[in-house]
Amino acid sequence: MLKIIAIILLAISTAGAGYFGWTQKKSNDAVTEKVAELTQKVEEADKKVEATEEDLAASKELLPPLMTKAQELEAVKAAFSSGTVLKDLEAVYSKEKKGLSPERQLGLAGVRLLTNGTKDPATVEAFQKALEMTDWKSQQKVICAAQNALAAAGEKVKVMSECMTDASAGKSAAKNDAADTNKADAKETAGKDAHGKGDKKDAKKDTHAVHWDYEGEMGPENWGKEFATCGRGKSQAPLNIKGPFEKVRFSVAPDYKQGPLKILNNGHTIQVNVAIGSKIRIDGKPYDLLQFHFHRPSEEHIDGKPSAMVVHFVHKNAEGELAVLGVMLREGNENPGIKTLWTYAPKNESAEVMPEGVMFNPANLLPREMDFFHYDGSLTTPPCTEKVKFFILKTQVNISKEQVTDFPFKMNARPIQAANGRPIYTN
């Protein structure tokens, strides 16, 4: 009996030893696997450390010249910080009867930037003005400088690929991630019904990547694919002007001045840039006339009918608000003012032309009566920025059939947009 008990105890102890050995082996295997995993992670970490050290070494090589540039910039800013140079420059430029060239306007903006910094509204305004004045084909340096300055100031401007710096690329990417991202609604900028240089500015900074047109794949029905506001906006222009109307009691009073003729074909319309001094008062509030341009046929319709053409006078006030005065052109007698403009208007896309000794007063294109229809709309070309006040005069002006035919664009009018409940006013 004792022998049997001894055998049983031996068997139990042997089984226990085997089980213990098996569990130890499993534990050792797990530990080995964990060690291998940790070893791999350590090796990967070592490689990352090596790469970081290499990057750090490369950065250290770049640091001295960057510090030198930063010191130079601080020295320049300190030299301008008193504001004396800015005051002197503004005083000199205020005497320019013909207005500033784009290069001088950019220089003035640069001095304001160095004196007051990027948060100064006058600095932003000065760079925006430089963009508005610039010809996109021959003055790319001015454009790049202004766009990068506006990007640095935190403005919603999409910098052209030709102008992109590391800093502006980063700002552009960050803005594109914002909730109100609009592929082309870069800066709601600058004060022009988008056929002016403002248009060319907005269009060009986007059209280097995205082209738009009045027909084909990027015609008006497809603008919204690349320019979000054109497709999603609820206050788009132009409108079909029809009753019932709501009454307003204020008036619009143009005070346009004669100045040197500055005319160009920007690829979408014929545009005339206007020297400083011409204004319009809307309910007593002054707006500066920036430029005027033409559409064929008229973009606005009256009771469902377009006119042969329309001229849009584009204004901006001190707060940056835009106002467009529209004069409908109907077929009739020859228009002397149009005759002068068409004489010098380039037939193909061109830089600004300034014929020597030729003066022009925008008032030559206005009727005597200033009764109007009024609605809140948008730029009528990409990026279709909204909050633009439209005033369409009730009295139309004659233009001959031949003059309509001589306009170098057979059609450059955006289709009528949905009113979406917007009221139309009349005085």
Buried (B, 14 or more C-beta within 10 A) or exposed (E): EEEEEEEEEEEEEEEEEEEEEEEEEEEEEEEEEEEEEEEEEEEEEEEEEEEEEEEEEEEEEEEEEEEEEEEEEEEEEEEBBEEEBBEEBBEEBEEEEEBBBBBBBBBBBBBBBBBBEBEBEBBBBBBBBBBBBBBBEEBBEBBBBBBBBBBBBEBBBBBBEEBBBEEBEEBBEEBEEEEEEBBBBBBBBBBBBBBBBBBBBBBBBBBBEBEBBBEEEBEBEBBBBBBBBBBEBEBBBBBBBEEEBEEEEEEBEBEBBBBBBBBBBBBBBBBBBBBBBBBBBBEEEEBBBBBBBBBBBBBBBBEEEBBBBBBBBBBBBEEBBBBBBBBBBEBEEEBEBBBBBBEBBBEEBBBBBBBEEBEBBBEBBBBEEBEBBBBBBBBBBBBBBBEBBBBBBBEBBBBBEEBBEBBBBEEBBBEBBEBEEBEBBBB
